[in-house]
């Protein structure tokens, strides 16, 4: 249920509502709006009738049912788009198209520093790079782990770019959160509910990638796992789904952008690198993503793709990334946005 407070309702009125929700066995979540607060009462169906009676409390405007199974992620609880602040200069979900760029894996200090300087020069807002890498084959490069995190932090200190990197298990989530500005949940872990709960307890924005065979509703339910633990800063990432097509690594579902925009207030980011698996297709999919309304992009850029430890075939060279960014600005401007 959603408890909509009256505009200008006093804090004491809100506190009474929060106490009443807890007494009924529900978990309250406050969404602060521009003119009024909305409180989501999250739980089972056991006390819906009692919750409806909260409408009689002072300061409450109305109590409404949430029809979608994903409660906190739904537009029913929050009409306006969520703005997720990453740093003083980077906000995802507003009029700026936020670009995250860098190598798939952190391989060495020289490699990540060169990559960071290159993507910064081209206009990227966030540095991406994997320190912990879940790979299909146990024999593939698994990442530098904590040493990789330290190198990412060094690149951030040098360039000022916030960093996004992947968390692969609950046991190392707190370690990654010590270094990262954004915690990434990869496609293979998008329904790892123990991990989703863990990052939901950490005070870091989460970039949640869609699973390769996941429906939109399942995707939003995974976001709900994170949000139900108290972390409302979830960024949805479409990275391609598995279909019968073999010409590309995955099938990049750009229709997910308007669908998600109609169902949730959370920002939507597109990963054209994993979505296509081929560096030739990355730039066109970036342009199409912005045209479809994406709030951001996460792109693989490597100074020497032929010798990359992972995903070299889908990585842009720095000069190609810079060329793409120049053209991307034009697409953003047509939509009344900036890069």
C-alpha positions in Angstrom: 0.0 0.0 0.0 1.0 3.6 -0.5 0.3 6.2 2.2 0.4 9.7 0.5 1.0 12.4 3.0 -0.5 15.9 2.6 1.7 18.6 1.3 3.5 20.2 4.2 2.6 17.5 6.7 4.5 17.8 9.9 7.3 15.3 10.8 5.3 14.2 13.9 2.4 13.2 11.6 4.7 11.2 9.5 6.3 9.5 12.5 2.8 8.4 13.7 2.2 6.8 10.3 5.6 5.0 10.4 4.9 3.7 13.8 1.4 2.5 12.8 2.8 0.7 9.7 5.4 -1.2 11.8 2.8 -2.2 14.4 0.7 -3.7 11.6 3.7 -5.9 10.6 4.8 -4.0 7.5 8.1 -2.3 6.6 7.8 1.4 5.8 9.9 3.0 3.1 9.8 6.8 2.7 10.0 8.4 -0.7 10.6 12.1 -0.5 8.9 14.1 -3.2 9.1 17.7 -4.3 5.9 18.7 -2.5 5.0 15.8 -0.3 6.2 12.5 1.1 4.9 9.1 0.1 5.3 6.1 2.4 5.3 2.6 1.0 4.1 -0.1 3.4 5.8 -3.3 2.2 4.8 -6.8 3.2 2.2 -9.5 2.7 -1.6 -9.2 2.3 -2.4 -9.9 5.9 -3.2 -6.3 7.0 -4.4 -4.5 3.9 -7.7 -3.5 5.5 -6.0 -2.2 8.6 -3.6 -0.2 6.4 -6.5 1.4 4.6 -7.7 2.8 8.0 -4.5 4.9 8.2 -6.3 7.3 5.9 -7.9 8.7 9.1 -4.6 9.8 10.6 -3.7 13.4 10.8 -1.5 14.5 7.8 -2.5 11.6 5.6 -4.1 12.5 2.2 -4.9 9.0 0.9 -4.0 5.3 1.1 -3.7 3.5 -2.2 -3.0 -0.1 -3.2 0.1 -0.9 -5.2 -1.0 -3.2 -8.0 2.4 -4.2 -9.3 4.3 -7.0 -7.5 7.4 -4.7 -7.5 6.3 -2.1 -5.0 9.2 0.3 -4.4 10.4 0.3 -8.1 6.9 1.0 -9.4 5.8 4.3 -10.8 2.7 3.9 -8.6 4.8 4.8 -5.6 6.8 7.6 -7.3 5.7 9.3 -10.4 8.7 11.5 -11.1 12.0 10.0 -12.3 14.6 9.2 -9.7 17.8 11.1 -9.8 20.8 9.1 -8.5 23.8 11.2 -7.4 27.1 9.5 -8.0 29.3 12.5 -7.2 29.1 16.3 -7.1 29.2 16.4 -10.9 27.4 13.2 -11.9 23.7 12.5 -11.6 22.0 9.7 -13.4 18.4 10.1 -14.4 18.3 13.8 -15.3 18.9 15.7 -18.5 22.5 14.6 -18.9 23.3 11.3 -20.6 25.9 9.7 -18.3 28.6 7.7 -20.1 30.6 5.1 -18.1 33.6 3.8 -20.0 36.8 1.8 -19.6 38.1 -1.8 -20.0 36.3 -4.9 -19.2 39.0 -6.0 -16.8 41.7 -4.1 -14.8 44.9 -5.8 -16.1 47.7 -3.5 -14.9 48.4 -0.1 -13.5 49.6 1.2 -16.9 46.5 -0.2 -18.7 43.9 1.3 -16.3 45.6 4.7 -16.0 45.9 4.9 -19.8 42.2 3.9 -20.2 41.1 6.4 -17.6 42.9 9.3 -19.1 41.6 8.4 -22.5 37.9 8.1 -21.6 38.1 11.3 -19.4 39.6 13.2 -22.4 36.8 12.0 -24.6 34.1 13.2 -22.1 33.2 10.1 -20.1 31.7 10.7 -16.7 32.4 7.4 -14.9 35.3 4.9 -15.2 34.4 1.3 -15.5 36.7 -1.7 -14.9 36.4 -5.2 -13.5 38.5 -6.3 -10.5 36.4 -9.4 -9.8 35.4 -11.1 -13.0 32.9 -14.0 -13.1 33.7 -15.9 -16.3 32.0 -18.7 -18.1 35.2 -20.8 -18.2 37.1 -21.4 -14.9 40.3 -21.1 -16.9 39.6 -17.6 -18.1 41.1 -14.5 -16.4 39.2 -13.9 -13.1 40.5 -10.4 -12.4 43.1 -8.9 -10.0 40.6 -8.7 -7.1 41.6 -6.3 -4.4 44.7 -5.2 -6.2 42.4 -4.3 -9.1 40.3 -2.2 -6.8 43.4 -0.3 -5.6 44.3 0.4 -9.2 40.8 1.7 -9.9 41.0 4.0 -6.9 44.4 5.3 -8.1 42.9 6.0 -11.5 40.0 7.9 -9.8 42.4 10.0 -7.8 44.3 10.9 -11.0 41.3 11.7 -13.2 38.5 12.6 -10.7 36.2 10.0 -12.4 34.0 8.0 -10.1 34.3 4.2 -10.6 31.9 1.4 -11.3 33.0 -2.2 -10.7 31.3 -5.6 -10.3 30.4 -7.4 -7.1 30.2 -11.1 -7.5 29.5 -12.5 -4.0 28.1 -11.3 -0.7 31.4 -12.1 1.1 33.4 -9.5 -0.9 30.6 -6.9 -1.3 31.8 -4.7 1.6 35.4 -4.8 0.3 34.3 -3.6 -3.1 32.1 -0.9 -1.5 35.1 0.5 0.2 36.6 1.4 -3.2 33.7 1.7 -5.6 31.3 4.6 -6.2 28.8 2.3 -8.0 28.4 -1.4 -7.3 27.6 -3.4 -10.4 25.6 -6.6 -10.4 26.3 -8.6 -13.5 23.8 -10.6 -15.6 24.8 -13.9 -14.1 24.1 -12.6 -10.6 20.9 -10.7 -11.4 18.8 -13.3 -9.5 21.5 -14.1 -6.8 19.1 -13.0 -4.1 21.6 -13.2 -1.2 23.9 -10.8 -3.2 21.0 -8.5 -4.0 20.0 -8.3 -0.4 23.6 -7.6 0.6 24.2 -4.7 -1.7 20.8 -3.4 -0.6 22.3 -3.0 2.8 25.3 -1.0 1.6 25.2 2.8 1.0 26.3 2.7 -2.6 24.4 3.1 -5.8 23.8 -0.2 -7.6 24.0 -0.8 -11.4 21.8 -3.9 -11.9 22.2 -5.7 -15.2 19.4 -7.6 -16.7 19.8 -11.4 -16.8 20.3 -12.9 -20.2 16.9 -14.7 -20.1 15.1 -12.4 -17.8 11.7 -10.8 -18.4 11.1 -7.2 -17.6 9.0 -8.1 -14.5 11.7 -10.4 -13.2 14.2 -7.6 -13.8 12.2 -5.2 -11.7 11.6 -7.8 -9.0 15.4 -8.1 -8.7 15.6 -4.3 -8.3 12.9 -4.7 -5.6 15.2 -7.1 -3.6 17.8 -4.3 -3.4 15.3 -1.6 -2.6 13.5 -3.6 0.0 16.7 -3.7 2.1 16.8 0.1 2.2 18.9 1.1 -0.8 16.8 3.1 -3.2 19.7 4.1 -5.6 19.2 1.4 -8.2 20.2 1.9 -11.9 18.8 -0.6 -14.4 21.1 -1.8 -17.1 19.9 -3.5 -20.3 22.8 -5.5 -21.7 21.2 -7.8 -24.2 19.2 -11.0 -23.9 19.7 -14.5 -25.2 17.7 -15.3 -28.3 18.1 -17.7 -31.3 20.2 -15.0 -33.1 23.9 -15.8 -33.5 25.1 -12.8 -35.6 25.6 -10.8 -32.3 26.7 -12.0 -28.9 23.3 -11.1 -27.4 20.1 -9.4 -28.8 20.2 -5.8 -27.4 16.6 -5.1 -26.4 16.2 -1.4 -26.9 12.4 -1.7 -26.6 13.2 -2.3 -22.9 13.9 1.5 -22.5 10.4 2.8 -23.1 8.9 -0.2 -21.4 10.9 0.3 -18.3 10.3 4.1 -18.4 6.6 3.4 -18.4 6.8 1.0 -15.4 9.4 2.4 -13.1 11.0 5.6 -11.8 14.5 4.1 -11.9 17.0 5.3 -14.5 17.9 3.0 -17.4 21.4 2.5 -18.8 22.4 0.5 -21.9 25.4 -1.7 -22.4 26.0 -1.9 -26.2 29.3 -3.7 -25.7 27.9 -6.9 -24.1 24.7 -6.3 -26.0 26.4 -6.9 -29.4 29.8 -8.4 -28.7 31.3 -6.6 -31.6 33.0 -3.2 -31.6 31.7 -2.4 -35.0 28.1 -2.3 -33.7 28.7 -0.4 -30.4 28.5 3.2 -31.8 25.2 2.7 -33.7 23.6 1.1 -30.6 24.8 4.0 -28.5 23.1 6.5 -30.8 19.9 4.4 -30.9 19.9 4.0 -27.1 20.0 7.8 -26.6 17.3 8.3 -29.2 15.1 5.8 -27.3 15.5 7.7 -24.1 18.4 5.9 -22.2 19.7 7.8 -19.2 23.2 6.5 -19.7 25.6 4.1 -21.4 28.3 1.7 -20.2 30.9 1.1 -22.9 34.1 -1.0 -23.0 37.2 0.9 -24.1 40.6 -0.6 -24.2 44.0 0.9 -25.4 45.0 -2.5 -26.9 41.9 -4.6 -27.6 43.9 -7.4 -29.5 45.7 -8.2 -26.2 42.9 -7.6 -23.8 42.5 -10.3 -21.1 38.7 -10.3 -21.6 36.2 -9.1 -24.2 38.7 -7.4 -26.6 36.4 -8.0 -29.6 33.7 -5.7 -28.2 36.0 -3.0 -26.9 36.5 0.4 -28.7 39.9 1.9 -29.1 40.2 5.3 -27.4 40.3 7.2 -30.7 37.1 5.4 -31.9 35.4 6.2 -28.5 36.3 9.8 -28.8 34.9 9.9 -32.3 31.7 8.2 -31.1 31.3 10.7 -28.2 31.5 13.7 -30.5 28.6 12.3 -32.6 26.7 11.2 -29.5 26.5 14.8 -28.3 24.5 15.6 -31.4 21.9 12.9 -30.7 21.6 14.1 -27.1 21.1 17.7 -28.2 18.3 16.7 -30.6 16.5 15.2 -27.6 17.1 18.4 -25.5 19.7 16.7 -23.4 23.4 17.1 -22.8 26.4 14.8 -22.7 
